Amino acid sequence: MNTSLVTLFVMTQKGLNFVEKVVPRYKDFIAEVVIGEDAAVLNDYSSEIAAVCDSQNVRFSFRRDFSKIETEYAMAISWRWLIDHPAEKLIVFHDSLLPKYRGFSPLVNALINHESMIGVTAIFGAAEYDRGDIIQQSAMPISYPITIAEAILAVNDCYVHLGKAIMQIFARGEALSAQPQAHDQASYSLWRDDEDYRIDWTLSASYIRRVIDAVGEPYKGAHCLLGNVPARILAAEEMEDVQIENRTAGKVIFMEDGLPVVVCGEGLLKVTVCVADDGLQSLLPLSKFRSRFS
């Protein structure tokens, strides 16, 4: 069998974990690791991925320097760009239990939607995104509250489980098999930008808490205005609601050790970590009680 069977395309913490756990054992089947970079996150883990490849004597390149695929298969781990390779030889790992959450930011949106199960699906490429036949899936239950960082660590195990299973198939010299998706059960997950990170205080405290937890590190965090100051809320806790005769979402109703308890459309939320939009200065404790978040 051709020992240069696969070109890996990897990025983010998920890609790093995959490379750490899978590459050392199966590096004889990996011709090259192509590393993606992302300036929009605090740490894209590209340098760490490169260091692992270098320590294992596995050829690697960054996306900007990569020329072409010279292997039978290409495998994409947490990858965001199109890969020019025959669909039936392109293996894509997607952060959801397909056919649910096809598209973008599936893990973030699943957490916001309070899904009880998260996971990863390995599929073949297709003309339309995330519609390829399913090779294998790996799932796990979760409980709330949970941050995106914690969820990423959880799905890392799913990535590794699937990666090892597929590499074992290659090692046995067998062909990959797959089953069509149940397209009538599909749902889609829209792309997100900074506007989607803005907090809508008219929503419930439980929903806002999930938003804050789902868009925290490695992302920039949920944003709002504190008075007229652009701010990022990085952590918050739900509080027991009280009867408010003139409920106004976003107003501070209590202070606890300098931490504001904010009125939501339903429920109360205590803000425990709030920084200026540039992330350099904490805005807590608040300097005045009569403050409004918007």
QUIPEGI-V205261 format. One record per residue. N is the residue number from 1. RES is the residue in one small letter. NEAR is the number of other ideal C-beta (glycine too) atoms within 10 Angstrom. Layout:
# QUIPEGI-V205261
n:N res:RES near:NEAR
n:N res:RES near:NEAR
This chain:
# QUIPEGI-V205261
n:1 res:m near:10
n:2 res:n near:11
n:3 res:t near:10
n:4 res:s near:14
n:5 res:l near:18
n:6 res:v near:22
n:7 res:t near:23
n:8 res:l near:30
n:9 res:f near:27
n:10 res:v near:29
n:11 res:m near:25
n:12 res:t near:22
n:13 res:q near:19
n:14 res:k near:24
n:15 res:g near:28
n:16 res:l near:25
n:17 res:n near:25
n:18 res:f near:26
n:19 res:v near:28
n:20 res:e near:16
n:21 res:k near:18
n:22 res:v near:23
n:23 res:v near:23
n:24 res:p near:12
n:25 res:r near:14
n:26 res:y near:19
n:27 res:k near:17
n:28 res:d near:13
n:29 res:f near:20
n:30 res:i near:25
n:31 res:a near:20
n:32 res:e near:19
n:33 res:v near:27
n:34 res:v near:24
n:35 res:i near:26
n:36 res:g near:23
n:37 res:e near:14
n:38 res:d near:15
n:39 res:a near:5
n:40 res:a near:10
n:41 res:v near:15
n:42 res:l near:11
n:43 res:n near:13
n:44 res:d near:20
n:45 res:y near:24
n:46 res:s near:19
n:47 res:s near:11
n:48 res:e near:17
n:49 res:i near:30
n:50 res:a near:17
n:51 res:a near:13
n:52 res:v near:22
n:53 res:c near:22
n:54 res:d near:11
n:55 res:s near:11
n:56 res:q near:16
n:57 res:n near:7
n:58 res:v near:18
n:59 res:r near:14
n:60 res:f near:22
n:61 res:s near:14
n:62 res:f near:14
n:63 res:r near:15
n:64 res:r near:8
n:65 res:d near:9
n:66 res:f near:16
n:67 res:s near:7
n:68 res:k near:7
n:69 res:i near:20
n:70 res:e near:9
n:71 res:t near:18
n:72 res:e near:16
n:73 res:y near:21
n:74 res:a near:23
n:75 res:m near:27
n:76 res:a near:25
n:77 res:i near:27
n:78 res:s near:25
n:79 res:w near:21
n:80 res:r near:12
n:81 res:w near:11
n:82 res:l near:10
n:83 res:i near:16
n:84 res:d near:9
n:85 res:h near:20
n:86 res:p near:12
n:87 res:a near:14
n:88 res:e near:14
n:89 res:k near:16
n:90 res:l near:21
n:91 res:i near:26
n:92 res:v near:22
n:93 res:f near:27
n:94 res:h near:23
n:95 res:d near:25
n:96 res:s near:26
n:97 res:l near:20
n:98 res:l near:24
n:99 res:p near:20
n:100 res:k near:19
n:101 res:y near:25
n:102 res:r near:20
n:103 res:g near:16
n:104 res:f near:16
n:105 res:s near:21
n:106 res:p near:24
n:107 res:l near:23
n:108 res:v near:23
n:109 res:n near:21
n:110 res:a near:24
n:111 res:l near:24
n:112 res:i near:20
n:113 res:n near:13
n:114 res:h near:11
n:115 res:e near:19
n:116 res:s near:9
n:117 res:m near:12
n:118 res:i near:23
n:119 res:g near:26
n:120 res:v near:29
n:121 res:t near:27
n:122 res:a near:27
n:123 res:i near:23
n:124 res:f near:18
n:125 res:g near:21
n:126 res:a near:15
n:127 res:a near:7
n:128 res:e near:7
n:129 res:y near:14
n:130 res:d near:22
n:131 res:r near:17
n:132 res:g near:24
n:133 res:d near:16
n:134 res:i near:18
n:135 res:i near:20
n:136 res:q near:19
n:137 res:q near:17
n:138 res:s near:19
n:139 res:a near:14
n:140 res:m near:14
n:141 res:p near:10
n:142 res:i near:17
n:143 res:s near:6
n:144 res:y near:12
n:145 res:p near:15
n:146 res:i near:15
n:147 res:t near:18
n:148 res:i near:20
n:149 res:a near:14
n:150 res:e near:13
n:151 res:a near:20
n:152 res:i near:20
n:153 res:l near:13
n:154 res:a near:16
n:155 res:v near:24
n:156 res:n near:20
n:157 res:d near:15
n:158 res:c near:22
n:159 res:y near:25
n:160 res:v near:18
n:161 res:h near:19
n:162 res:l near:23
n:163 res:g near:26
n:164 res:k near:16
n:165 res:a near:13
n:166 res:i near:21
n:167 res:m near:20
n:168 res:q near:12
n:169 res:i near:15
n:170 res:f near:21
n:171 res:a near:15
n:172 res:r near:8
n:173 res:g near:7
n:174 res:e near:9
n:175 res:a near:6
n:176 res:l near:16
n:177 res:s near:9
n:178 res:a near:15
n:179 res:q near:9
n:180 res:p near:10
n:181 res:q near:20
n:182 res:a near:11
n:183 res:h near:9
n:184 res:d near:6
n:185 res:q near:9
n:186 res:a near:15
n:187 res:s near:14
n:188 res:y near:14
n:189 res:s near:20
n:190 res:l near:9
n:191 res:w near:8
n:192 res:r near:16
n:193 res:d near:7
n:194 res:d near:11
n:195 res:e near:7
n:196 res:d near:15
n:197 res:y near:20
n:198 res:r near:12
n:199 res:i near:26
n:200 res:d near:14
n:201 res:w near:19
n:202 res:t near:14
n:203 res:l near:16
n:204 res:s near:15
n:205 res:a near:24
n:206 res:s near:15
n:207 res:y near:18
n:208 res:i near:27
n:209 res:r near:22
n:210 res:r near:22
n:211 res:v near:21
n:212 res:i near:27
n:213 res:d near:23
n:214 res:a near:23
n:215 res:v near:27
n:216 res:g near:20
n:217 res:e near:14
n:218 res:p near:17
n:219 res:y near:19
n:220 res:k near:17
n:221 res:g near:20
n:222 res:a near:24
n:223 res:h near:16
n:224 res:c near:23
n:225 res:l near:15
n:226 res:l near:24
n:227 res:g near:14
n:228 res:n near:7
n:229 res:v near:13
n:230 res:p near:11
n:231 res:a near:22
n:232 res:r near:24
n:233 res:i near:27
n:234 res:l near:21
n:235 res:a near:17
n:236 res:a near:25
n:237 res:e near:16
n:238 res:e near:17
n:239 res:m near:17
n:240 res:e near:7
n:241 res:d near:14
n:242 res:v near:11
n:243 res:q near:5
n:244 res:i near:11
n:245 res:e near:4
n:246 res:n near:6
n:247 res:r near:14
n:248 res:t near:11
n:249 res:a near:18
n:250 res:g near:19
n:251 res:k near:17
n:252 res:v near:19
n:253 res:i near:15
n:254 res:f near:14
n:255 res:m near:15
n:256 res:e near:12
n:257 res:d near:8
n:258 res:g near:9
n:259 res:l near:19
n:260 res:p near:25
n:261 res:v near:18
n:262 res:v near:28
n:263 res:v near:25
n:264 res:c near:25
n:265 res:g near:15
n:266 res:e near:15
n:267 res:g near:19
n:268 res:l near:18
n:269 res:l near:24
n:270 res:k near:19
n:271 res:v near:23
n:272 res:t near:16
n:273 res:v near:16
n:274 res:c near:24
n:275 res:v near:16
n:276 res:a near:14
n:277 res:d near:17
n:278 res:d near:8
n:279 res:g near:12
n:280 res:l near:7
n:281 res:q near:10
n:282 res:s near:11
n:283 res:l near:20
n:284 res:l near:16
n:285 res:p near:12
n:286 res:l near:17
n:287 res:s near:9
n:288 res:k near:8
n:289 res:f near:10
n:290 res:r near:8
n:291 res:s near:17
n:292 res:r near:18
n:293 res:f near:22
n:294 res:s near:14
